[in-house]
Amino acid sequence: MLLIVSIIVEAAVAVIVIMIARQGRPYMYGLALTYAAYVLYDLARWLGWNVEGPLYSVLFLLASISALVAVWGLYRDRR
């Protein structure tokens, strides 16, 4: 049950961040990608897909890089 709630919350965050990105903050798409990766991973766990190993590592590396781009954009926007 908690996994389903987590998927719903992560998806909601991704949608809200996309709405923010469309308002002139394109770097926020990185944060949306991060949360989309979380949704994908949690959906895979819920559906019983094997996402361990290299796929898991690549997915979370991409999520971390996209989050870094987003927070760097936020930092630069505040200056």
N, CA, C and O atoms as a MOPAC input file, in Angstrom:
PM7 MOZYME 1SCF
protein

 N      0.81400 1    -1.20000 1     0.00000 1
 C      0.00000 1     0.00000 1     0.00000 1
 C      0.86000 1     1.26800 1     0.00000 1
 O      0.57500 1     2.21600 1    -0.73200 1
 N      1.92200 1     1.27800 1     0.83200 1
 C      2.78600 1     2.46000 1     0.87700 1
 C      3.49200 1     2.69300 1    -0.45000 1
 O      3.74600 1     3.83600 1    -0.83100 1
 N      3.80900 1     1.61200 1    -1.15100 1
 C      4.46700 1     1.75600 1    -2.45100 1
 C      3.54500 1     2.46500 1    -3.44500 1
 O      3.99800 1     3.30500 1    -4.22300 1
 N      2.27100 1     2.13300 1    -3.42100 1
 C      1.30700 1     2.78100 1    -4.31600 1
 C      1.17700 1     4.26800 1    -3.97200 1
 O      1.13500 1     5.11300 1    -4.86600 1
 N      1.11500 1     4.57900 1    -2.69100 1
 C      1.04800 1     5.97800 1    -2.26400 1
 C      2.30400 1     6.71900 1    -2.71400 1
 O      2.22800 1     7.85400 1    -3.18300 1
 N      3.44900 1     6.07700 1    -2.57200 1
 C      4.70900 1     6.67900 1    -3.00200 1
 C      4.70500 1     6.97100 1    -4.50200 1
 O      5.14400 1     8.04000 1    -4.92700 1
 N      4.21900 1     6.03800 1    -5.29400 1
 C      4.14300 1     6.23100 1    -6.75100 1
 C      3.24800 1     7.41600 1    -7.08000 1
 O      3.58800 1     8.23000 1    -7.93900 1
 N      2.12100 1     7.52100 1    -6.41200 1
 C      1.18700 1     8.62200 1    -6.66300 1
 C      1.82600 1     9.96700 1    -6.29500 1
 O      1.71000 1    10.93500 1    -7.04700 1
 N      2.49600 1    10.02700 1    -5.14800 1
 C      3.13500 1    11.27000 1    -4.71400 1
 C      4.26900 1    11.65100 1    -5.66500 1
 O      4.38800 1    12.81500 1    -6.05000 1
 N      5.10100 1    10.68200 1    -6.04500 1
 C      6.21000 1    10.95600 1    -6.97100 1
 C      5.69200 1    11.44600 1    -8.32200 1
 O      6.26000 1    12.36600 1    -8.91000 1
 N      4.62800 1    10.83800 1    -8.80600 1
 C      4.04600 1    11.26000 1   -10.08100 1
 C      3.48200 1    12.67200 1    -9.96700 1
 O      3.62200 1    13.47000 1   -10.89400 1
 N      2.85100 1    12.98500 1    -8.84700 1
 C      2.30800 1    14.32900 1    -8.63800 1
 C      3.43000 1    15.36300 1    -8.61600 1
 O      3.30100 1    16.43200 1    -9.21200 1
 N      4.52500 1    15.05000 1    -7.93700 1
 C      5.66600 1    15.96700 1    -7.90600 1
 C      6.18800 1    16.18900 1    -9.32400 1
 O      6.46000 1    17.32500 1    -9.71200 1
 N      6.33000 1    15.11300 1   -10.09800 1
 C      6.82700 1    15.23300 1   -11.47300 1
 C      5.92500 1    16.14300 1   -12.30100 1
 O      6.41900 1    16.98200 1   -13.05500 1
 N      4.62200 1    15.98900 1   -12.17000 1
 C      3.67600 1    16.81300 1   -12.94000 1
 C      3.76200 1    18.28000 1   -12.51400 1
 O      3.76200 1    19.17100 1   -13.36300 1
 N      3.83300 1    18.53300 1   -11.22200 1
 C      3.92400 1    19.90800 1   -10.72900 1
 C      5.22600 1    20.56400 1   -11.19500 1
 O      5.23300 1    21.73300 1   -11.58300 1
 N      6.31500 1    19.81600 1   -11.15600 1
 C      7.59700 1    20.37200 1   -11.58800 1
 C      7.57500 1    20.65500 1   -13.09400 1
 O      8.16700 1    21.63800 1   -13.54100 1
 N      6.91100 1    19.82100 1   -13.86900 1
 C      6.76900 1    20.10000 1   -15.30800 1
 C      5.99300 1    21.39500 1   -15.51400 1
 O      6.33800 1    22.19000 1   -16.38800 1
 N      4.95300 1    21.61400 1   -14.71900 1
 C      4.18500 1    22.85400 1   -14.82200 1
 C      5.07000 1    24.06100 1   -14.50300 1
 O      4.95800 1    25.10000 1   -15.15400 1
 N      5.93800 1    23.92900 1   -13.51500 1
 C      6.86500 1    25.00800 1   -13.16800 1
 C      7.85300 1    25.23300 1   -14.31000 1
 O      8.13700 1    26.37500 1   -14.67100 1
 N      8.37300 1    24.15200 1   -14.87600 1
 C      9.34400 1    24.25200 1   -15.97400 1
 C      8.73800 1    24.96500 1   -17.17800 1
 O      9.42100 1    25.72700 1   -17.86300 1
 N      7.48000 1    24.72300 1   -17.43000 1
 C      6.80000 1    25.35500 1   -18.57500 1
 C      6.57600 1    26.84600 1   -18.36400 1
 O      6.22700 1    27.55300 1   -19.30900 1
 N      6.76800 1    27.33500 1   -17.15300 1
 C      6.59100 1    28.75500 1   -16.85600 1
 C      7.90900 1    29.52100 1   -16.96000 1
 O      8.06000 1    30.58400 1   -16.35600 1
 N      8.85400 1    28.98800 1   -17.71700 1
 C     10.08600 1    29.72100 1   -17.95500 1
 C     11.28500 1    29.26000 1   -17.15700 1
 O     12.29400 1    29.96300 1   -17.10700 1
 N     11.20400 1    28.11200 1   -16.53900 1
 C     12.33700 1    27.56400 1   -15.80500 1
 C     12.68100 1    26.18700 1   -16.37400 1
 O     12.39900 1    25.17300 1   -15.73600 1
 N     13.27800 1    26.13600 1   -17.55000 1
 C     13.49900 1    24.85500 1   -18.22500 1
 C     14.41000 1    23.89000 1   -17.47800 1
 O     14.32600 1    22.67900 1   -17.68500 1
 N     15.27500 1    24.40500 1   -16.61500 1
 C     16.14600 1    23.52100 1   -15.84000 1
 C     15.34700 1    22.62500 1   -14.89700 1
 O     15.85700 1    21.60400 1   -14.43400 1
 N     14.11000 1    22.99200 1   -14.61100 1
 C     13.27500 1    22.17800 1   -13.72600 1
 C     12.84900 1    20.86000 1   -14.36900 1
 O     12.39500 1    19.94600 1   -13.68100 1
 N     12.99700 1    20.76800 1   -15.69000 1
 C     12.73200 1    19.47700 1   -16.33000 1
 C     13.65800 1    18.40100 1   -15.76900 1
 O     13.30100 1    17.22300 1   -15.74700 1
 N     14.83900 1    18.80000 1   -15.31900 1
 C     15.75600 1    17.84600 1   -14.69500 1
 C     15.16300 1    17.23000 1   -13.44700 1
 O     15.29800 1    16.02800 1   -13.21600 1
 N     14.50900 1    18.04400 1   -12.64400 1
 C     13.86600 1    17.52500 1   -11.43900 1
 C     12.67500 1    16.63700 1   -11.80200 1
 O     12.42300 1    15.62600 1   -11.14500 1
 N     11.95100 1    17.01900 1   -12.84400 1
 C     10.84700 1    16.18200 1   -13.31300 1
 C     11.36400 1    14.81800 1   -13.76900 1
 O     10.74500 1    13.78900 1   -13.49500 1
 N     12.49500 1    14.81800 1   -14.46200 1
 C     13.09200 1    13.56100 1   -14.89700 1
 C     13.50400 1    12.70500 1   -13.70400 1
 O     13.36100 1    11.48200 1   -13.72400 1
 N     14.01200 1    13.35300 1   -12.67800 1
 C     14.39400 1    12.63000 1   -11.46100 1
 C     13.19300 1    11.90100 1   -10.87900 1
 O     13.26600 1    10.70900 1   -10.58100 1
 N     12.10300 1    12.61200 1   -10.72000 1
 C     10.91700 1    11.98800 1   -10.13100 1
 C     10.27600 1    10.97600 1   -11.07000 1
 O      9.68700 1     9.99500 1   -10.61400 1
 N     10.38300 1    11.19900 1   -12.36100 1
 C      9.88500 1    10.20000 1   -13.31400 1
 C     10.67600 1     8.90200 1   -13.18500 1
 O     10.11500 1     7.81300 1   -13.30700 1
 N     11.97700 1     9.02000 1   -12.94000 1
 C     12.80200 1     7.82100 1   -12.73200 1
 C     12.36400 1     7.08600 1   -11.47000 1
 O     12.31600 1     5.85600 1   -11.44900 1
 N     12.04400 1     7.84200 1   -10.41400 1
 C     11.55000 1     7.21400 1    -9.18300 1
 C     10.22900 1     6.48500 1    -9.42900 1
 O     10.02000 1     5.37400 1    -8.94200 1
 N      9.34400 1     7.12300 1   -10.19000 1
 C      8.06500 1     6.49100 1   -10.52000 1
 C      8.30700 1     5.20200 1   -11.30200 1
 O      7.70800 1     4.16800 1   -11.00600 1
 N      9.18200 1     5.26800 1   -12.29300 1
 C      9.48200 1     4.08500 1   -13.09900 1
 C     10.03300 1     2.95700 1   -12.24300 1
 O      9.61300 1     1.80800 1   -12.37800 1
 N     10.96200 1     3.27900 1   -11.37200 1
 C     11.55800 1     2.25300 1   -10.51100 1
 C     10.51400 1     1.64600 1    -9.56900 1
 O     10.43300 1     0.42600 1    -9.42500 1
 N      9.72000 1     2.50400 1    -8.93200 1
 C      8.71600 1     1.98500 1    -8.00100 1
 C      7.62900 1     1.18900 1    -8.71700 1
 O      7.13800 1     0.19100 1    -8.18900 1
 N      7.25400 1     1.62700 1    -9.91400 1
 C      6.29600 1     0.84100 1   -10.70100 1
 C      6.86400 1    -0.53500 1   -11.04100 1
 O      6.16200 1    -1.54400 1   -10.98100 1
 N      8.13300 1    -0.55500 1   -11.39600 1
 C      8.77900 1    -1.82900 1   -11.72400 1
 C      8.80100 1    -2.74800 1   -10.50800 1
 O      8.56000 1    -3.94900 1   -10.62900 1
 N      9.08600 1    -2.19100 1    -9.34700 1
 C      9.06100 1    -3.00800 1    -8.11700 1
 C      7.65700 1    -3.53000 1    -7.84200 1
 O      7.47900 1    -4.69600 1    -7.48900 1
 N      6.65900 1    -2.66000 1    -8.00500 1
 C      5.28200 1    -3.03700 1    -7.72800 1
 C      4.80500 1    -4.12800 1    -8.68500 1
 O      4.07600 1    -5.03800 1    -8.28800 1
 N      5.22400 1    -4.03000 1    -9.95700 1
 C      4.80900 1    -5.00400 1   -10.96200 1
 C      5.70900 1    -6.23800 1   -11.01000 1
 O      5.46200 1    -7.16800 1   -11.77700 1
 N      6.74800 1    -6.23200 1   -10.18500 1
 C      7.61300 1    -7.40800 1   -10.09500 1
 C      8.64100 1    -7.52800 1   -11.20100 1
 O      9.14300 1    -8.62300 1   -11.45800 1
 N      8.96900 1    -6.41700 1   -11.86600 1
 C     10.00100 1    -6.45600 1   -12.89800 1
 C     11.36700 1    -6.49500 1   -12.23300 1
 O     11.54800 1    -5.97000 1   -11.13500 1
 N     12.32000 1    -7.11700 1   -12.90100 1
 C     13.68300 1    -7.16700 1   -12.38100 1
 C     14.42500 1    -5.90700 1   -12.82600 1
 O     14.80500 1    -5.78100 1   -13.99000 1
 N     14.62500 1    -4.98600 1   -11.90200 1
 C     15.31000 1    -3.73300 1   -12.22900 1
 C     16.60500 1    -3.57000 1   -11.43700 1
 O     17.13800 1    -2.46600 1   -11.32400 1
 N     17.08800 1    -4.64200 1   -10.90700 1
 C     18.33700 1    -4.57100 1   -10.16300 1
 C     19.51500 1    -4.60600 1   -11.12400 1
 O     19.34100 1    -4.83700 1   -12.32000 1
 N     20.68900 1    -4.38100 1   -10.60900 1
 C     21.89500 1    -4.46100 1   -11.41800 1
 C     22.13700 1    -3.21200 1   -12.23300 1
 O     21.86700 1    -2.10300 1   -11.77100 1
 N     22.64500 1    -3.38100 1   -13.44500 1
 C     23.03900 1    -2.22800 1   -14.26900 1
 C     21.89200 1    -1.25800 1   -14.56400 1
 O     22.10300 1    -0.04500 1   -14.55000 1
 N     20.69800 1    -1.75700 1   -14.82800 1
 C     19.56700 1    -0.86700 1   -15.11600 1
 C     19.29000 1     0.04800 1   -13.92800 1
 O     19.06400 1     1.24600 1   -14.09900 1
 N     19.30800 1    -0.51200 1   -12.74400 1
 C     19.09800 1     0.24600 1   -11.51800 1
 C     20.16000 1     1.34100 1   -11.38700 1
 O     19.83600 1     2.49300 1   -11.09900 1
 N     21.39400 1     0.98600 1   -11.59500 1
 C     22.50100 1     1.94500 1   -11.46300 1
 C     22.39100 1     3.07000 1   -12.48100 1
 O     22.56200 1     4.23700 1   -12.12900 1
 N     22.11000 1     2.74100 1   -13.73200 1
 C     21.99200 1     3.75600 1   -14.77400 1
 C     20.79900 1     4.66800 1   -14.49800 1
 O     20.90200 1     5.88600 1   -14.63800 1
 N     19.67700 1     4.08500 1   -14.10900 1
 C     18.47100 1     4.86300 1   -13.83000 1
 C     18.73000 1     5.89800 1   -12.74500 1
 O     18.35800 1     7.06200 1   -12.89300 1
 N     19.36700 1     5.48000 1   -11.65600 1
 C     19.58800 1     6.40800 1   -10.56600 1
 C     20.76000 1     7.35300 1   -10.82000 1
 O     20.79400 1     8.44200 1   -10.24700 1
 N     21.70600 1     6.97500 1   -11.64900 1
 C     22.74600 1     7.91500 1   -12.06500 1
 C     22.11300 1     9.04200 1   -12.88600 1
 O     22.41300 1    10.21500 1   -12.66400 1
 N     21.24500 1     8.69000 1   -13.82500 1
 C     20.54800 1     9.70900 1   -14.62100 1
 C     19.67400 1    10.59400 1   -13.73700 1
 O     19.60800 1    11.80700 1   -13.94000 1
 N     19.00600 1     9.99100 1   -12.75900 1
 C     18.16500 1    10.77100 1   -11.84800 1
 C     19.01800 1    11.74800 1   -11.03900 1
 O     18.62200 1    12.89500 1   -10.83100 1
 N     20.17100 1    11.30200 1   -10.59200 1
 C     21.05200 1    12.17500 1    -9.80900 1
 C     21.61800 1    13.30600 1   -10.65400 1
 O     21.70000 1    14.44500 1   -10.19400 1
 N     22.00500 1    13.00400 1   -11.87200 1
 C     22.54000 1    14.03700 1   -12.76500 1
 C     21.45900 1    15.06400 1   -13.09600 1
 O     21.72100 1    16.26700 1   -13.09000 1
 N     20.25400 1    14.59700 1   -13.38100 1
 C     19.18500 1    15.53700 1   -13.71700 1
 C     18.80200 1    16.38900 1   -12.50700 1
 O     18.46600 1    17.56200 1   -12.66800 1
 N     18.84600 1    15.82700 1   -11.31000 1
 C     18.58200 1    16.61600 1   -10.10200 1
 C     19.67700 1    17.65100 1    -9.90500 1
 O     19.39000 1    18.78500 1    -9.51900 1
 N     20.91700 1    17.28400 1   -10.16100 1
 C     22.03200 1    18.22900 1   -10.05200 1
 C     21.84700 1    19.40700 1   -11.00300 1
 O     22.05600 1    20.55800 1   -10.62000 1
 N     21.45700 1    19.11900 1   -12.24000 1
 C     21.21100 1    20.18200 1   -13.22100 1
 C     20.09200 1    21.10300 1   -12.72800 1
 O     20.18100 1    22.32400 1   -12.85900 1
 N     19.05400 1    20.51400 1   -12.16800 1
 C     17.92700 1    21.31900 1   -11.68600 1
 C     18.33100 1    22.21700 1   -10.52600 1
 O     17.99800 1    23.40200 1   -10.52400 1
 N     19.03100 1    21.68500 1    -9.55200 1
 C     19.39800 1    22.52000 1    -8.40200 1
 C     20.45000 1    23.55500 1    -8.79000 1
 O     20.47800 1    24.64600 1    -8.22000 1
 N     21.31400 1    23.23100 1    -9.74500 1
 C     22.25900 1    24.23500 1   -10.24100 1
 C     21.49000 1    25.38600 1   -10.90300 1
 O     21.82900 1    26.55500 1   -10.71800 1
 N     20.46400 1    25.04400 1   -11.66600 1
 C     19.62800 1    26.06800 1   -12.28000 1
 C     18.92400 1    26.92200 1   -11.24000 1
 O     18.82800 1    28.13900 1   -11.39400 1
 N     18.43400 1    26.29300 1   -10.18600 1
 C     17.80400 1    27.04400 1    -9.09600 1
 C     18.80600 1    27.99000 1    -8.44500 1
 O     18.48200 1    29.14100 1    -8.15300 1
 N     19.99900 1    27.51000 1    -8.22500 1
 C     21.04600 1    28.33000 1    -7.61500 1
 C     21.35200 1    29.54200 1    -8.49700 1
 O     21.43000 1    30.66900 1    -8.00700 1
 N     21.51800 1    29.31100 1    -9.76100 1
 C     21.83400 1    30.40800 1   -10.68200 1
 C     20.67200 1    31.37800 1   -10.81700 1
 O     20.88900 1    32.57200 1   -11.02100 1
 N     19.44400 1    30.89100 1   -10.70800 1
 C     18.26000 1    31.73400 1   -10.81800 1
 C     18.12900 1    32.67800 1    -9.63200 1
 O     17.55400 1    33.75900 1    -9.75800 1
 N     18.64800 1    32.28400 1    -8.50400 1
 C     18.52500 1    33.07800 1    -7.28400 1
 C     19.53400 1    34.21400 1    -7.21600 1
 O     19.39700 1    35.09500 1    -6.36700 1
 N     20.53000 1    34.22500 1    -8.07000 1
 C     21.61000 1    35.22600 1    -8.01000 1
 C     21.20900 1    36.53300 1    -8.57000 1
 O     22.00900 1    37.46800 1    -8.58800 1

